[in-house]
Amino acid sequence: MSTVPPLRREVLVRAAPAVAFDVFTGGIGRWWPLADHGVYHDRAATVAFEDGLLVERSVTGEESVWGTVSRWDPPDAVAFSWHPGRPADAAGLVEVSFAAVDDGTLVTLRHSGWEPYADPAAARAEYDHGWPVVLGRFGDEVARTGDAATWALLMHRPARDAGVEGRIFDDPRFREHVAFLGRMRAAGHLVAAGPLGDADGEGVTVLRLPGADRHADIVRLATEDDLSVADGLFTVAVRPWRVTLTG
C-alpha cells in the first residue's frame, strides 16, 4: 500500500455545475496551459477528450495519450487515468467532481496512484505546484465564459435513402436519436426537442452550450454523436440561433 497520500485541490467557480463540467471537459483545449504543462510544450496544438481518451496533439500532427476516461457522469464527475509522457501501465488516477454550492460550483480534483513513479513523494510534490496553476487557468476560463452561450436549432428530416419501412419512429435507429437527446439533457445542453407538426420524422432540437463561438462543437455533436444521423436515418441542418430574450 502506498504511503504517499492522494493530492486534493479545490477551486470555486461562479457558474452552474453543467457549465463548469463542460468547460473542464469539452473546453479543455481552450484553457489548459500546454506550453508549461504538456508533452509537446511550444509545439503543442491542443488537448481534448476524444472517444474515451484524453489526447494532446502537436502542431505537426503527433499525438500523446494522457489517459483513459473511467467515469463520465455529467455534470457531476469525470475520472481518467493519468500518464502524460509516460506509458499507460505507469498511470495514476485523476478524479474531478462538480458540486453545486451557494456561490456556484465547488470543483474538487483528487490525484492518486503515485506508486509507479521512481520517487512517489517527489512526483506528488511536483504536482502539488502544478495543479493549482492548471486549476487557476480553468477558473479563469469559466469566468470568461460567464453567461455567454451558443444556441442552435437542429432541424431533423428523414434521409431520402434511409430505407425506412413504415413509420420512422419505429425504425430501430430512432432509439439512437432518443439516446442522443438523453445525453444532451444529462450534460445540461438540451433546451427542447420534439416533432415538427404532423410531418413524419421531422423535428427540431434546441441546444445551448456554455461559452461563445461553440457552433463547431454543436455541429460535431449533431452529426457525430447522434448516431441516427451518422447511420443515415436523419439528415440534420444546424442553424445558429441568436437569442436576445428569454423568459
HELIX and SHEET records of a PDB file:
HELIX    1   1 PRO A   17  THR A   25  1                                   9    
HELIX    2   2 ILE A   28  TRP A   31  1                                   4    
HELIX    3   3 HIS A   41  ARG A   43  5                                   3    
HELIX    4   4 ALA A   88  ALA A   90  5                                   3    
HELIX    5   5 PRO A  120  THR A  145  1                                  26    
HELIX    6   6 ILE A  168  ASP A  170  5                                   3    
HELIX    7   7 PHE A  174  ALA A  186  1                                  13    
HELIX    8   8 HIS A  215  ARG A  220  1                                   6    
HELIX    9   9 LEU A  221  ASP A  225  3                                   5    
HELIX   10  10 LEU A  227  ALA A  230  1                                   4    
SHEET    1   A 7 LEU A   7  VAL A  13  0                                        
SHEET    2   A 7 GLY A 104  SER A 112 -1                                        
SHEET    3   A 7 GLY A  92  VAL A 101 -1                                        
SHEET    4   A 7 ALA A  77  TRP A  82 -1                                        
SHEET    5   A 7 GLU A  63  ASP A  73 -1                                        
SHEET    6   A 7 LEU A  53  SER A  58 -1                                        
SHEET    7   A 7 ALA A  44  GLU A  50 -1                                        
SHEET    1   B 4 LEU A 190  PRO A 195  0                                        
SHEET    2   B 4 GLY A 203  PRO A 210 -1                                        
SHEET    3   B 4 ALA A 149  PRO A 158 -1                                        
SHEET    4   B 4 PHE A 234  TRP A 241 -1                                        
END                                                                             
